[in-house]
Amino acid sequence: MDDRSRPKVNWWQVIGWVVTILALVFVGRWLLKLDHSVWQSLRHLRVIWLVGSVLVFQVWFLLRYFAWEFIVQRHGSEAQRHQTLKTWTLSELARYVPGNVWSFAAKYRGSVDGGAKPAAALQALGIEGFSQMTGAAITAVLLYDVHHLWWIAVVILLIFPFLVPFLIQLLSKWKRWSEVPKISVLESLGLLLWYGVVWLVFGLATAMIYWSFPNVPVVTLLWLTGVNVAAWFIGYVTLITPMGLGVREVAFVKLTARVIPNAMASLIALVTRLWFVLSEIVFLGFVLIWSFMKNRQKTIVAEIHT
């Protein structure tokens, strides 16, 4: 019997689902072990801080999108802004699918559909991901423990702007990609600094969630920003888990262990996760409404001209 017609199994996605289920079980057991008195703090959350956090998260999403728009247009995409924004937002939500490959696939397809060459679209993905992680890394080490980790930030700042153009040139020669655009040292440095601002905004949004809890230990905004960005980074690099599920929460608890009681830190990590998801849904709603309005406007103009 010829079995060649059978569809191939996407083992990466299968492993992603297995890890996701295990992560959910782990998080569930972890939460069940919390002191029940900790849950009472949810009844006294300061709503004003939570509302403010949602608004700041909207700014964070926009700043990240503008970075992507710059990168993808630099690589040949000619799609209109509302189309690029919609594709980018949906691709970010695709990270909740176990395996995370759908997020990259959606961005790649959107870039190619917008006019970018396949090789250029792949390079755009690499630049965004690398710049985003590097910006998070330098922000985390500077704000979490600058006294011991300052040298990592210095190394990143000195090497990264030159490393990206060098890697692109090396990859272009290896793959013989003549249609792939170059990126200058100044552009690379600009992206690094831009993402530094992006992560400061992220830190403020997550800190506002922390401040919504009553009777939490007093910590500085800068340290709290460093903790949350570091936890995001650790969750992001574990690509197999959707949005770093479980990993990010555990990282937050471990990084704050000397300052925040584990039970309280666990609950804060959970609420931060849920509030982040809610903020993404709100942003998606804004994007879909704006996209609908732009498409409607385009249809009306076309009808007038006909």
C-alpha positions as CSV (number, residue, x, y, z in Angstrom):
1,M,0.0,0.0,0.0
2,D,1.3,3.5,-0.9
3,D,1.2,5.7,2.1
4,R,2.8,8.7,0.4
5,S,-0.6,10.5,0.0
6,R,-1.1,10.7,3.7
7,P,-0.7,14.2,5.1
8,K,2.5,14.9,6.9
9,V,2.3,15.3,10.7
10,N,3.3,18.8,11.9
11,W,5.4,17.5,14.8
12,W,6.3,21.0,16.0
13,Q,2.6,21.8,16.4
14,V,1.9,18.4,18.1
15,I,4.7,19.0,20.6
16,G,3.4,22.5,21.1
17,W,-0.1,21.2,22.0
18,V,1.5,18.6,24.4
19,V,3.6,21.3,26.1
20,T,0.6,23.6,26.3
21,I,-1.6,21.0,28.0
22,L,1.2,20.3,30.5
23,A,1.7,24.0,31.1
24,L,-2.0,24.4,31.8
25,V,-2.0,21.5,34.2
26,F,1.1,22.9,35.9
27,V,-0.4,26.4,36.2
28,G,-3.7,24.9,37.5
29,R,-2.0,22.9,40.2
30,W,0.2,25.8,41.1
31,L,-2.8,28.1,41.6
32,L,-4.7,25.5,43.6
33,K,-1.9,25.4,46.1
34,L,-2.0,29.1,46.8
35,D,-3.2,30.4,50.2
36,H,-6.9,31.1,49.8
37,S,-6.5,34.3,51.7
38,V,-4.5,35.7,48.8
39,W,-7.5,35.3,46.5
40,Q,-9.4,37.8,48.6
41,S,-7.2,40.6,47.3
42,L,-9.0,40.3,44.0
43,R,-12.1,41.8,45.6
44,H,-10.2,45.0,46.4
45,L,-8.3,45.6,43.1
46,R,-8.1,49.3,42.2
47,V,-10.0,49.5,38.9
48,I,-8.5,52.9,37.9
49,W,-5.0,51.3,37.6
50,L,-6.4,48.4,35.6
51,V,-8.2,50.7,33.1
52,G,-5.0,52.8,32.8
53,S,-3.0,49.6,32.1
54,V,-5.3,48.7,29.2
55,L,-4.8,52.2,27.7
56,V,-1.0,52.0,28.1
57,F,-1.0,48.6,26.5
58,Q,-2.7,50.1,23.5
59,V,0.3,52.5,23.1
60,W,2.7,49.5,23.5
61,F,0.9,47.6,20.7
62,L,1.1,50.7,18.4
63,L,4.8,51.3,19.1
64,R,5.5,47.7,18.2
65,Y,3.4,47.9,15.1
66,F,5.2,51.1,13.9
67,A,8.5,49.3,14.2
68,W,7.1,46.4,12.1
69,E,5.7,48.8,9.5
70,F,9.1,50.5,9.1
71,I,10.8,47.1,8.7
72,V,8.3,45.6,6.3
73,Q,8.0,48.7,4.1
74,R,11.8,48.9,4.0
75,H,11.7,45.3,2.7
76,G,9.3,46.0,-0.2
77,S,5.7,45.8,1.2
78,E,3.4,48.3,-0.4
79,A,0.2,47.3,1.5
80,Q,-1.9,50.1,3.0
81,R,-1.4,50.9,6.7
82,H,-4.8,49.4,7.8
83,Q,-4.1,46.2,5.9
84,T,-0.6,45.9,7.4
85,L,-1.9,46.7,10.9
86,K,-4.7,44.1,10.6
87,T,-2.3,41.4,9.4
88,W,0.2,42.2,12.1
89,T,-2.4,42.2,14.9
90,L,-3.9,38.9,13.8
91,S,-0.4,37.4,13.5
92,E,0.4,38.4,17.1
93,L,-2.8,36.7,18.3
94,A,-1.7,33.6,16.3
95,R,1.0,33.2,18.9
96,Y,-1.7,31.7,21.2
97,V,-1.8,28.6,18.9
98,P,0.6,26.0,20.2
99,G,3.8,25.8,18.3
100,N,3.9,29.5,17.5
101,V,4.7,28.8,13.8
102,W,1.4,30.4,12.7
103,S,2.4,33.8,13.9
104,F,5.5,33.9,11.8
105,A,3.7,32.3,8.8
106,A,1.0,35.0,9.0
107,K,3.5,37.8,9.0
108,Y,5.4,36.2,6.2
109,R,2.3,35.7,4.0
110,G,1.1,39.3,4.8
111,S,4.5,40.7,3.7
112,V,4.6,38.7,0.5
113,D,1.0,39.6,-0.3
114,G,2.0,43.3,0.2
115,G,4.7,43.0,-2.4
116,A,7.8,41.9,-0.5
117,K,10.0,39.2,-2.1
118,P,10.0,35.9,-0.1
119,A,13.6,36.3,0.9
120,A,13.0,39.9,2.0
121,A,10.0,38.9,4.0
122,L,12.0,36.3,5.9
123,Q,14.7,38.9,6.6
124,A,12.1,41.3,7.9
125,L,10.8,38.6,10.3
126,G,14.4,38.0,11.5
127,I,15.1,41.7,12.0
128,E,11.9,42.3,14.0
129,G,12.4,39.3,16.2
130,F,16.1,39.9,16.8
131,S,15.6,43.7,17.5
132,Q,12.6,43.0,19.8
133,M,14.5,40.4,21.9
134,T,17.7,42.5,22.0
135,G,15.7,45.6,23.1
136,A,14.0,43.5,25.8
137,A,17.4,42.1,27.0
138,I,19.1,45.5,27.3
139,T,16.1,47.0,29.1
140,A,15.8,44.0,31.5
141,V,19.5,44.0,32.6
142,L,19.7,47.7,33.0
143,L,16.6,48.0,35.2
144,Y,16.5,44.7,37.0
145,D,20.1,44.5,38.3
146,V,22.3,47.2,36.7
147,H,25.1,46.9,39.3
148,H,25.9,43.3,38.3
149,L,24.6,43.1,34.7
150,W,25.6,46.5,33.3
151,W,28.3,45.0,31.1
152,I,25.7,42.9,29.2
153,A,23.9,46.1,28.2
154,V,27.2,47.7,27.1
155,V,28.1,44.7,25.0
156,I,24.7,44.7,23.3
157,L,24.8,48.4,22.7
158,L,28.3,48.2,21.1
159,I,27.8,45.0,19.1
160,F,24.2,44.9,18.0
161,P,24.1,47.9,15.6
162,F,27.0,46.4,13.7
163,L,26.0,42.7,14.0
164,V,22.7,43.0,12.2
165,P,24.1,44.5,9.0
166,F,27.0,42.1,9.0
167,L,24.7,39.0,9.4
168,I,22.4,40.3,6.6
169,Q,25.4,40.8,4.3
170,L,26.7,37.3,5.2
171,L,23.4,35.6,4.7
172,S,22.8,37.4,1.4
173,K,26.1,36.2,0.0
174,W,25.5,32.7,1.3
175,K,21.9,32.4,-0.1
176,R,22.7,34.7,-3.1
177,W,19.8,37.0,-2.3
178,S,20.3,39.9,-4.5
179,E,16.8,41.3,-4.0
180,V,17.2,41.6,-0.2
181,P,17.7,45.2,1.0
182,K,20.6,46.2,3.2
183,I,20.2,47.8,6.6
184,S,22.6,50.4,7.9
185,V,24.2,50.6,11.3
186,L,22.2,53.8,12.0
187,E,18.9,52.0,11.2
188,S,19.9,49.0,13.3
189,L,20.8,51.3,16.3
190,G,17.5,53.2,15.8
191,L,15.5,50.0,16.0
192,L,17.4,49.0,19.2
193,L,16.6,52.4,20.8
194,W,13.0,52.3,19.6
195,Y,12.4,48.9,21.2
196,G,14.0,50.2,24.4
197,V,11.2,52.8,24.5
198,V,8.7,50.0,23.6
199,W,9.8,48.0,26.7
200,L,9.7,50.9,29.0
201,V,6.0,51.4,28.0
202,F,5.4,47.7,28.5
203,G,6.9,48.0,32.0
204,L,4.6,50.9,32.9
205,A,1.5,48.9,31.7
206,T,2.5,45.8,33.8
207,A,3.5,48.0,36.8
208,M,0.0,49.5,36.8
209,I,-1.5,46.0,37.2
210,Y,0.8,45.5,40.1
211,W,-0.3,48.8,41.7
212,S,-3.9,47.8,41.4
213,F,-3.4,45.2,44.1
214,P,-3.8,46.3,47.7
215,N,-1.1,46.0,50.3
216,V,1.7,44.9,47.9
217,P,5.3,45.6,48.8
218,V,6.6,48.9,47.7
219,V,9.1,48.6,44.8
220,T,10.5,51.0,42.3
221,L,9.0,51.4,38.9
222,L,12.3,50.8,37.2
223,W,12.9,47.5,39.0
224,L,9.4,46.3,38.4
225,T,9.8,47.1,34.7
226,G,13.0,45.1,34.6
227,V,11.3,42.1,36.2
228,N,8.3,42.1,33.8
229,V,10.5,42.6,30.7
230,A,12.9,39.9,31.8
231,A,9.9,37.5,32.4
232,W,8.5,38.4,29.0
233,F,11.9,37.7,27.4
234,I,12.3,34.3,29.1
235,G,8.8,33.3,28.0
236,Y,9.4,34.5,24.4
237,V,12.5,32.5,23.8
238,T,10.7,29.3,24.8
239,L,9.0,29.4,21.3
240,I,7.2,26.1,21.8
241,T,4.8,27.4,24.4
242,P,2.0,29.8,23.3
243,M,2.9,33.3,24.4
244,G,5.3,31.7,27.0
245,L,2.4,30.3,28.9
246,G,3.5,29.1,32.4
247,V,7.1,30.0,31.7
248,R,6.6,33.7,32.0
249,E,4.5,33.4,35.2
250,V,7.1,31.2,36.9
251,A,9.9,33.5,35.8
252,F,8.1,36.5,37.4
253,V,7.7,34.6,40.7
254,K,11.3,33.5,40.8
255,L,12.6,37.0,39.9
256,T,10.6,38.7,42.6
257,A,11.1,36.0,45.3
258,R,13.2,38.2,47.6
259,V,10.7,41.0,47.5
260,I,7.2,39.6,46.9
261,P,5.7,36.6,48.7
262,N,5.3,33.6,46.3
263,A,1.6,33.4,46.7
264,M,1.0,37.0,45.9
265,A,3.5,37.0,43.1
266,S,1.7,34.0,41.5
267,L,-1.6,35.8,41.6
268,I,-0.2,39.0,40.2
269,A,1.4,37.0,37.4
270,L,-1.9,35.3,36.6
271,V,-3.9,38.6,36.6
272,T,-1.2,40.2,34.4
273,R,-1.5,37.4,31.9
274,L,-5.3,37.7,31.8
275,W,-5.2,41.5,31.6
276,F,-2.6,41.3,28.8
277,V,-5.0,39.1,26.8
278,L,-7.9,41.4,27.4
279,S,-5.8,44.4,26.2
280,E,-4.9,42.5,23.0
281,I,-8.6,41.8,22.4
282,V,-9.4,45.5,22.9
283,F,-6.6,46.5,20.5
284,L,-7.9,43.9,17.9
285,G,-11.4,45.5,18.3
286,F,-10.0,49.0,17.5
287,V,-8.0,47.6,14.5
288,L,-11.0,45.7,13.0
289,I,-13.2,48.8,13.4
290,W,-10.6,51.0,11.7
291,S,-10.0,48.5,8.9
292,F,-13.8,48.2,8.3
293,M,-14.1,52.0,8.1
294,K,-11.2,52.3,5.6
295,N,-12.6,49.5,3.4
296,R,-16.0,51.1,3.6
297,Q,-14.5,54.5,2.6
298,K,-12.7,52.8,-0.3
299,T,-15.9,51.2,-1.5
300,I,-17.8,54.5,-1.3
301,V,-15.1,56.3,-3.3
302,A,-15.2,53.5,-5.9
303,E,-19.0,53.8,-6.2
304,I,-18.8,57.6,-6.7
305,H,-16.3,57.3,-9.5
306,T,-18.3,54.7,-11.3
